[in-house]
Amino acid sequence: MRCRAVRRILAESVEDGVDLRLGAVDDHLKACSACSAFDTQMKMAWKSLDAYPSVDPSPGFADNFYARLEASSETPTHPGLSWRPQRGWQWMALAACSMMVAFLLTVHTPPQNQSSSILASKTDSWDDQFLRDLDTSMSHWESNHLPVYDSWPNSLLDPSFQESPQPE
Amino acid sequence: MTGAPKAPCDPDTALMVAFQQGEEAAFEQILDKYHKAIVNFIYKIVNNRAEAEELAQDVFLRIYRARHSYEPRARFSAWLYRIATNVGLKAAGRKRRSPFGFGLNELTRKEEGRSREPDAEQRLVESEMGKVIRQIIRGLPKNEKIAIILRRYEGLSYKEIADVMNCTEPAVKTYIHRGKLRLRDRIRPYLKEGKV
């Protein structure tokens, strides 16, 4: 037998009431001093575990237990709240994430009505209105070929024309 | 007699079933029978007597509260030691993760336990050999430590240890074998010095 197999058997047979030793193991031990030393050390190590100190519970163990049981039963879990998980931090984390998302959405969404009134000047809004009127009133061909421009103010036809300032 | 429920052959399981059916005296018998074993078992995991006692009370509180969901599938002792293992390892892990090396509740426990000084008293009677063994077992890997303690001190079978540790019997055999080899390696220097 090989040393490894012998040591496996020796380690198992060290426990009380277990006798796995075969004749072949004894023969091996007679011939192998290392395995023989292993056997002795393993037996001593297993036996030495008896020295682990044992403790006696305090005399009031049962009384303390029943006191704790009574104290814990005074505040039973409400049946209506039984769906709530024990780990409250998960709910807190979820609430914090929700608040963060709501905050980011509020900050990054521009209010539509405010931006148009602030960014567009009064002149721009007049020009827009003029172009919209032009689109609705005539087609592209009409705008080029009909004498509609005759009725337009001079300031629009001649870029060099300067209107006289209006009295306030 | 065909409709009669089959009586559990394990006497502790029978006690737990009786308690489940409302017999409070059955729980008192369980508490009386196992409280010392559970305190000692947890003591070997957390290495503090006052803490072990409080955690053992936690174990029995869990059993008391879980009586309605108890199913006698395995031996009662396997179920009991499984709860005790979980409670003990959780407490030991909490203590290890704490930046101060102990849990917050431990401060209170130390104050409460100072009057009776169990650990100091215990240390006086503890032999040098006992200290060595305690340190060596404390230094074993978690699975090897639990398997060795359950086998050597609590006398559980490989099957019961497998039930407690939620693993297979061959896995338990491996844990115990490795644990024995590690114990032998760590005890060997003391054997040479003649302390053990």
Interface residues (C-beta under 8 A of the other chain):
Chain A: R8 A11 E12 V14 E15 F38 Q41 M42 M44 A45 W46 S48 L49 A51 Y52 P53 S54 V55 D56 P57 S58 F61 A62 N64 F65 R68 L69 S72
Chain B: E28 L31 D32 H35 K36 V39 N40 Y43 K44 R49 A52 E53 A56 Q57 F60 L61 Y64 R116 P118 Q122 V125 E126 S127 M129 G130 V132 I133 R134 I137 I148 R151 R152 Y153 K173 H177 K180 L181 L183 R184 I187 R188 L191 V196
